[in-house]
Amino acid sequence: QVQLVESGGGLVQAGGSLRLSCAASGLTFTSAAVGWFRQAPGKEREFVARISWTGYSTFIADSVKGRFTISRDNGQSTAYLKMNSLKPEDTAIYYCAAPAGEFVVDPGVAPSAYKHWGQGTQVTVSS
């Protein structure tokens, strides 16, 4: 059974930083691409970033480019989302996700391309 567990969310002031973690089990993490999404109240789930199974290929949404970075530690079966210069509009529940297939370089930005999801972690940015 695949499990993705996010952690690291919390309340932070505008301009602050957080690092989210996504701990994976039940899948071969070394061959799994990982994506991060977020969903604010009343809004659709939005793509944030993704990283290929090798870690060499990443893609960041324009809305967070230059402020967020995605990385992974295959030895720890964990992916990370480092968020700097946070803004109130970054407030959302953040989810990590993995596609069904292995060795996927670019699963894309659509939530439907990802099969496995974590429970999410709340990020709240105060002004």
C-alpha positions in Angstrom: 0.0 0.0 0.0 1.4 3.3 -1.1 1.6 6.0 1.6 2.7 9.6 1.2 2.9 11.6 4.4 3.4 15.4 4.3 4.8 17.4 7.2 6.3 20.8 7.9 3.3 23.0 7.4 2.3 25.7 9.8 1.6 29.4 10.4 4.2 31.8 9.2 4.4 35.6 8.6 4.6 37.0 5.1 8.2 36.9 3.9 9.0 33.8 6.0 10.0 30.4 4.9 8.9 26.8 5.4 10.2 23.4 4.2 7.6 20.8 3.5 8.5 17.1 3.5 6.8 14.2 1.8 7.8 10.8 3.2 7.0 7.9 0.9 6.5 4.2 1.6 5.0 1.2 -0.3 6.5 2.2 -3.6 9.9 2.2 -5.3 10.7 5.8 -4.5 13.9 5.8 -6.5 11.8 5.3 -9.7 8.9 7.6 -8.8 8.3 11.1 -9.9 6.8 13.4 -7.3 4.6 16.4 -7.6 3.4 19.1 -5.1 0.0 20.7 -5.4 -2.0 23.1 -3.2 -5.6 23.9 -2.7 -7.0 27.0 -1.1 -10.5 27.2 0.2 -13.1 27.5 -2.6 -10.4 27.0 -5.3 -9.4 24.1 -7.4 -6.3 22.1 -6.7 -3.3 23.8 -8.3 0.0 22.4 -9.5 3.1 23.8 -7.7 6.1 21.8 -8.6 7.3 18.4 -9.7 10.6 16.5 -9.8 11.6 13.5 -11.9 12.6 10.2 -10.5 16.3 11.0 -11.0 15.9 14.4 -9.4 17.6 16.0 -12.4 14.5 17.4 -14.0 12.2 19.8 -12.1 9.4 22.1 -13.1 8.0 25.0 -11.0 4.7 26.8 -11.5 5.1 30.4 -12.6 3.1 31.5 -9.5 5.9 30.4 -7.2 9.0 30.4 -9.5 12.0 32.0 -7.9 10.5 31.4 -4.4 9.9 27.7 -4.2 12.3 24.8 -4.9 11.6 21.1 -5.1 14.2 18.4 -4.2 14.4 14.8 -3.1 16.5 12.5 -1.1 16.1 9.0 -2.5 18.0 7.5 0.4 15.4 8.8 2.8 12.4 8.2 0.4 11.5 11.8 0.9 10.7 14.8 -1.3 10.9 18.4 -0.2 9.3 21.7 -1.1 11.3 24.7 0.2 9.2 27.8 0.3 10.8 31.2 0.7 9.3 34.7 0.6 5.9 33.4 1.5 2.9 35.5 0.7 -0.7 35.4 2.1 -1.9 34.0 -1.3 0.3 31.0 -0.7 -2.1 29.9 2.1 -3.5 26.5 1.2 -3.4 22.8 2.0 -0.3 21.4 0.3 -0.3 17.9 -1.1 2.4 15.7 -2.5 1.5 13.1 -5.1 3.1 10.4 -7.3 2.0 9.0 -10.6 1.2 5.4 -11.1 4.1 4.5 -13.4 7.8 4.2 -12.8 10.6 6.2 -14.4 8.3 9.0 -15.3 10.3 12.1 -16.1 7.4 14.5 -16.5 3.9 13.5 -15.2 2.6 16.9 -16.2 0.6 19.5 -14.1 -2.8 17.9 -14.1 -3.9 16.3 -10.8 -5.5 13.5 -12.8 -2.0 12.4 -13.9 -1.1 11.5 -10.3 -2.5 8.3 -8.7 -1.1 8.4 -5.1 -1.8 11.4 -2.8 -0.9 12.3 0.8 -3.4 13.7 3.3 -2.0 17.3 3.0 -0.4 19.8 5.3 -1.8 23.2 6.1 0.3 26.3 5.3 -1.1 29.6 6.5 0.7 32.9 5.7 -0.3 35.9 7.7 0.1 39.4 6.4 
